[in-house]
Amino acid sequence: MPRAPRLSARLKFALSYAGVIMLASTLLLAVVWVFLLRYVPEVTHVSVRSPGTFVPNQSDLVRAFTPPTAAALTFLLVFGLVGGWVLAGRMLAPLTRITHATRLAATGSLSHRIRLQGRQDEFRELADAFDAMLARLQAHVAEQQRFAANASHELRTPLAISQTMLDVAAHDPSPDTKQLIERLQAVNSRAINLTEALLLLSRAGQGSFSREPVDLSLAAEEATETLLPVAEQRGVTIETSGDIALAMGSPALLLQLTINLLHNAVVHNLPEHGTVWVTSSHDSERVSLTVENTGEKLSAEVAATFVEPFQRGSERIRTDHAGVGLGLAIVTSITEAHEGSLTLAPRAAGGICVTVQLPAAPAGTSSEKEGDGSPTRRHS
C-alpha cells in the first residue's frame, strides 16, 4: 500500500539537533537573565551629589540585551539546522549504502557487498551482518539452482528411458510384453525413489517435525537389520558398537539418516568383502554416530564433495546401484535440521569416516535400552 510522504530521517535529525541547541541556548540565557536581574534594581535613583552618573535599571538591560539575544538565537537556529543537516548526512551515509544494497538484493543481485570501512560501530556491525547474510543467500541460491538442475536431469532420465522403450515396443511387430513391463517397472521404481528422496530432503530442510528422544544406537541396529540383505549380497561385514546415545529429534528422520549413512558405506565399499563399522557415543552435551568403511584411498578435497547432491567425488554418480545420489545430501539436511554437524574424513587405510554429532537429550530422559553400553555386534 502507498504510504503518505513523511519527513526524512535526515531532516528529523537536523530538526532535533537544532531544537536541542535552541533549548540549551534558551535555558542558558534564561539562567543568565535571572541571576543578572536579581542584582539590578527595577527603578534607579540618581544621587544629587553625582547627577551625571548613569545607573541602569532592569528596563534598560532588557532594551539593551533583547536585540542581540534575538540575533544570537536566530543564528543558533540557522547554525543548528545547517549543522544538523550536514552531520545527519554524514551519519546516515552508511545507512544509504545499506539501503542501496538491499534494493539490489531485492532485484536478485546477491553478489553486491557493502564492505563498510571505518571504526566498529552500530552501522559497521549492521553492514557486516548484511554482507554475511548476502553471502549465505548467494551460496544457498547457487546450491538450490545446482540441485534443481541435477534433479531435473535425474528425473528426466527415467522418463526418457520409458519413452524410448515404449517407442521401440510400438514399432516392434511382436513385442515381449513381459520383458517390457519388467523394464518399465524398474525405471518407474527408480523415478519413485528419486521423488521420495526429494520430498524427504525438502521436509528435512523445512524442519517441520516434532522432537522426541531417539537412541542412535537403536537406530544403528535397526538400519543394520534393514540393510543386512544388501550387505550379504556384496559380502560386506557390518560391525555395530557403542553406548546409548539419546538425541532429541524425529525418529523417522534420524532412522533415515542412519540408513543412508550405512547404505553409502555398504554400496561404496571396496574391495569386495570389506567391512563397515558403526559406532555411537555420547557426552554431556553431544551424541555422535560414526560410520566407517573400507575402500579406496581418498583425499580430503574429494571426501568433502560427497555431500553434494547427485555427486560421487568429482564425478556425477550412476544411480543404478547406489540409490538416487541424494544419500549424503539428505544426511546433511537432516543433520542441519537437528542443529547438528556432519564431518567427512578419509581413512588412512582407505575408505571414509563419516561422523554426525547432534545435541544430546536433556539429562534424565528415559530410554528403552538398559545398561551403560553395548558389546560389539558383527553382521556378515
Beta strands, then each sheet from edge to edge (+ up, - down):
strand 1: 212-215
strand 2: 237-242
strand 3: 246-249
strand 4: 275-282
strand 5: 286-293
strand 6: 311-312
strand 7: 315-316
strand 8: 341-346
strand 9: 352-359
strand 10: 374-379
sheet 1: 1+ 3-
sheet 2: 8+ 9- 5+ 4- 2- 10+
sheet 3: 6+ 7-
end
